[in-house]
Every structure is written in structure tokens, then in C-alpha cells.
């Protein structure tokens, strides 16, 4: 039983790390502020959630697990709200979402980066 718990813990930790690295790559590679916020918000919430779930399994049933669950609940509520607020502020500030134009060169015509 100990080995099954250890394997499950490592699987959760490694999959959480995968989501965090994928979100970091999305922050670097995606073209505009809105898609970058989406990558950061979704991958961060999933990655941190999986890592916290792995840490809960590792710590067992004690006060540390309760604290980790409270951190996870706080993260699930605040991350989407913060991402939404940033997107709304960017829109009201005049930032236009990146759109792929209909031109022959395939370059975007919207307010995005390269």
C-alpha cells in the first residue's frame, strides 16, 4: 500500500510540474496578453492543484493536509477572478485581442505581438 501511495504522489507531483512548465511556455510563446493570461490562469490553477493534491497524499491525514486543502480552495477562487479582472482591465485600457488577419502573408492585423 505504501508503494501505491508513493507512486500516486509522484504521478500527481510530476503532472502538476508538467502543467506549470506548459503554462510558462505559453507565457513566452503566445502572441498577446489575453492568450498569455489564459495560459497562465488555466495551467497555473491545474498545475498547482495537482501539486497540492500530491502533497496532501504525501503528508497523510493531519493538520498540514487541512492547510493544503485551504490553500487549494483559495487558489481555485482567486486565480480565475484575477485573470478575469486583468483581461477586463486590458480591454478597458484599449488593448485589442490578437486576430489572424485575412491577408496573404498570414500576419495578424489585431493588437497582438508578432
C-alpha positions as CSV (number, residue, x, y, z in Angstrom):
1,X,0.0,0.0,0.0
2,X,2.9,2.3,0.7
3,X,4.3,1.9,-2.8
4,X,0.9,2.6,-4.4
5,X,0.6,5.8,-2.4
6,X,4.2,6.8,-3.3
7,X,3.6,6.2,-7.0
8,X,0.3,8.2,-6.9
9,X,2.0,11.0,-5.1
10,X,4.8,11.2,-7.6
11,X,2.4,11.0,-10.5
12,X,0.5,14.0,-9.2
13,X,3.6,16.0,-8.5
14,X,5.1,15.3,-11.9
15,X,1.9,16.0,-13.8
16,X,1.5,19.3,-11.8
17,X,5.0,20.2,-12.8
18,X,4.2,19.4,-16.4
19,X,1.2,21.8,-16.4
20,X,3.3,24.6,-14.8
21,X,6.1,24.2,-17.3
22,X,3.5,24.2,-20.1
23,X,1.9,27.4,-18.8
24,X,5.3,29.0,-18.6
25,X,6.0,28.1,-22.2
26,X,2.6,29.5,-23.1
27,X,3.5,32.8,-21.4
28,X,6.6,33.0,-23.7
29,X,5.2,31.7,-27.0
30,X,1.6,33.1,-27.2
31,X,1.0,36.3,-29.2
32,X,-1.0,38.6,-27.0
33,X,-1.9,39.5,-23.4
34,X,-5.2,37.7,-23.5
35,X,-3.9,34.3,-24.6
36,X,-1.0,34.6,-22.2
37,X,-3.4,35.3,-19.4
38,X,-5.4,32.2,-20.4
39,X,-2.3,30.0,-20.4
40,X,-1.1,31.3,-17.1
41,X,-4.5,31.1,-15.4
42,X,-5.5,27.7,-16.6
43,X,-2.2,25.9,-16.4
44,X,-1.3,27.6,-13.1
45,X,-4.5,26.5,-11.4
46,X,-4.3,22.9,-12.7
47,X,-0.6,22.6,-12.0
48,X,-0.7,24.0,-8.5
49,X,-3.8,21.9,-7.8
50,X,-2.1,18.7,-8.8
51,X,1.0,19.5,-6.8
52,X,-1.1,20.4,-3.7
53,X,-3.1,17.2,-4.2
54,X,0.2,15.2,-4.3
55,X,1.4,17.0,-1.2
56,X,-1.8,16.2,0.6
57,X,-1.3,12.5,-0.2
58,X,2.3,12.7,1.0
59,X,1.5,14.4,4.3
60,X,-1.2,12.0,5.3
61,X,-4.3,12.9,7.5
62,X,-3.1,15.7,9.7
63,X,-3.3,19.5,10.1
64,X,-0.9,20.0,7.2
65,X,-3.4,18.4,4.9
66,X,-6.1,20.7,6.1
67,X,-3.9,23.7,5.4
68,X,-3.0,22.4,1.9
69,X,-6.7,22.0,1.1
70,X,-7.5,25.5,2.3
71,X,-4.6,26.8,0.1
72,X,-6.1,24.9,-2.9
73,X,-9.6,26.3,-2.3
74,X,-8.2,29.8,-2.1
75,X,-6.2,29.3,-5.3
76,X,-9.3,27.9,-7.1
77,X,-11.3,31.0,-6.2
78,X,-8.7,33.7,-6.7
79,X,-6.9,32.7,-9.9
80,X,-9.9,32.8,-12.3
81,X,-11.1,36.0,-10.7
82,X,-7.7,37.7,-11.0
83,X,-7.4,36.5,-14.6
84,X,-10.8,37.9,-15.4
85,X,-10.0,41.2,-13.8
86,X,-6.8,41.6,-15.7
87,X,-8.5,40.8,-19.0
88,X,-11.2,43.3,-18.3
89,X,-8.7,46.0,-17.4
90,X,-6.7,45.3,-20.6
91,X,-9.9,45.6,-22.6
92,X,-10.9,48.9,-21.0
93,X,-7.3,50.1,-21.5
94,X,-7.7,49.8,-25.2
95,X,-5.8,46.6,-25.8
96,X,-7.3,44.7,-28.7
97,X,-7.2,40.9,-28.9
98,X,-4.9,39.3,-31.5
99,X,-6.7,38.1,-34.5
100,X,-5.3,36.3,-37.5
101,X,-5.9,38.6,-40.5
102,X,-7.2,37.6,-43.9
103,X,-4.1,39.0,-45.7
104,X,-2.0,36.9,-48.0
105,X,1.1,37.0,-45.7
106,X,-0.7,35.4,-42.7
107,X,0.3,38.2,-40.4
108,X,-2.1,39.3,-37.7
109,X,-4.0,42.5,-38.0
110,X,-5.1,42.8,-34.4
111,X,-3.5,44.4,-31.5
112,X,-1.2,41.5,-30.9
113,X,2.6,40.9,-30.8
114,X,4.4,39.1,-33.6
